[in-house]
Amino acid sequence: MFNQHVATGLASFFGREDAADCVRVVGETLPGHTIVLRLASERFKTQVERWSVDESAGAEPSSKRRATAALPENGGAGGPQAACAGTRRPPLLQLRVPLGSEEELPAALSVIKFAYTGHIEAGSIEEALQARQQADYLQMEGCVAACVAAVREQLAGTSAAAAPRVGNSGSAVVTTAAGTSTSASVAVAPLVLQLYSCAQLWPDPEHEPAFAALLTEAKPRLVSHFRDALAVLNNGQLYKQMLALPAVGLEALLESDDFGTDSESSVVLVLAEWMAENYSSTDADTRRRLCGLLRLACCSRAYLDWVLPALALNHHCHPDSQAGWLPITPEQASGVAAYAAATSDGDRTTLKRVMGLASWCSSRDGGGGYDSTPAAWLSSAPRRQCVPPEGLSFSFTCSKEELVQRLVVFGSQQVAVVRLGIEGTPRAGMSATAMGLQWETTIHYEPGKSAAGMWLGLKLPGAYQQRWTHSPQRGADWFILRPFAQLPAEVYLHRWRGGQKEEVRVLKTSQDNLMITGDIEGCSEGIKLAAAPAPPAPPAQQQEQAQEQEQAQQQRRALAAAQWAQYLNSNRLSGCIKILRPA
């Protein structure tokens, strides 16, 4: 067993002048000890041996490897301080550690300290990965493994104080600062995002099995954080985090069977939204890899009939631009639709064989298409269904002041339209997203009527809409009216009676019916209102016109507030749209 007193003594030498016989330049100059560094690092060992040979031969060592300045003394926790003026030593060996930026300094210092202590100190996943890079460069035995262990410990959401220290394959121990009082479920989510945000610091998993195992553990955490396509598309925070993912992070979601959805159409939309934000940072190989994970045959009928052919036309006309992000040909789009519609195993086998063998991409396609159809496109295994049997609800709310203002903005003989914004969505609280499309709930109210209408409108997502006014090949025209199946949904308003809340269904729609993009479907008398109070006496003849208009406006406000009073609680209108599981 190694003498613990000796180990403690060696560890105490870090950053101290005692017995220093070299200088380490790691962003700043620190005293070093060749007996420690040459044993800990193969690269330092090579530098020391080369310097020793030069000294023995009488050659003048390179100035980059010589230090003639005064050595610093031990400065405690805050780092070394300058030595007293005039205290000089003979020229010493300089051991340099290159840094890409000033931000890498803490990680580099932790790697040097590892040589003395056998412990890696990493304040974040990014710092641990930077330290791993430096340890790999310096060929420091055990440090790479310790850095990977530090990342794993932080992903587990444990703090250095609460968790046992983790040893590497030798005897080194990891010390991290992974968090404090937050629960593991809360801490894991941002930490796994931090891991993927540092993808540029990753080693090649194929060449480092320990890191490959770490990624295998991290991927389920990433999928668990994002949950499903509807969560991503309807939650502003998750949506922004998805857009910030590197390609390898999005790939982890798309390849997972646990990343749920209502329809593969919504997964296609997730990738379309990501491409709209990140296309310029991808290359053709990356786009092929990501798009090849889509299970296109599981898309909705509308996507198979209209959206995929439009994307294929865009790729045909604009293979090297964002509009052509999906490398699919018109022939492939038709083949996928035919495969999805096939009713016999024999037909599907024939179509799969033809599409698997044929070279669909023409010689003019420079946008990184496929030589044969990706196997996932013809997969008949749908992803996990994220809509529970009882439906998936998204809440909306509107203040009384805002509601009344919207209801009376038009004249007394006109129908007022009130858009009900979904809470927390990425699009300023306006639309819910499902089945790869956007759905907007609106109230239609005519002052004085005994009922108001609830309507559901269909919008094509903005990620698909492209105009090509200056191109000889325009591509798909997304503004042509297209039929889509209605969203299977129910819309509820909260009604209050005697202080008790009731959920009143004011609209139900079925996917058995078709509707057109930009159109609305609903019930014109779905919302039952209180009887309109008797109008006040008309103003006197001598009143001015401005006063008459103001009084009329006040009358409409009072009328609207009275008719909607049963749906207001704490001066707010509330309700939800419940998306039903598709058949």
Buried (B, 14 or more C-beta within 10 A) or exposed (E): EEEEEEBEEBBEBBBBBEEBBBBBBBBEBBBBBBBBBBEBBEBBBEBBEBBBEBEEEEEEBEEEBBBEEBBBBBEEEEEBEEBEEEEEBEBBBBBEBEBEEEEBBBBBBBBBBBBBBBBBBBBBBBBBBBBBBBBBBBBBBBBBBBBBBBBBBBBBBBBBEEBEEBBBEEEBBBBBBBBEEEEEEEBBBBBBBBBBBBEEBBBEBEEBEBBEEBBEEBBEBBBBBBBBBBBBBBBBEBBEBBBBBBBBBBBBBBBBEEBBBBBBBBBBBBBBBBBBBBBEEBEBEBBBBBBBBBBBBBBBBBBBBBBBBBBBBBBBBBBEBBBBBBBBBBBBBBBBBBBBBBEEEEEBEEBBEEBEEBEBBEEEBEBBBBEEBBEBBBBEEBBEBBBEEEBBBBBBBBEBEBBBBBBBEBEBEEEBBBBBBBBBBBBEBBBBBBBBBBBBBBBBBBBBBEBBBBBBBBBBBEBBEBEBEEEEEBBBEBEEEBBBBBBBBBBBBBBBEEEEEEEBEBBBBEBEEEBEBEBBBBBBBBBBBEEBEEEEEEBEEEEEEEEEEEBBBEBBBBBBBBBBEBBBBEEBBBBBBBBBBBE
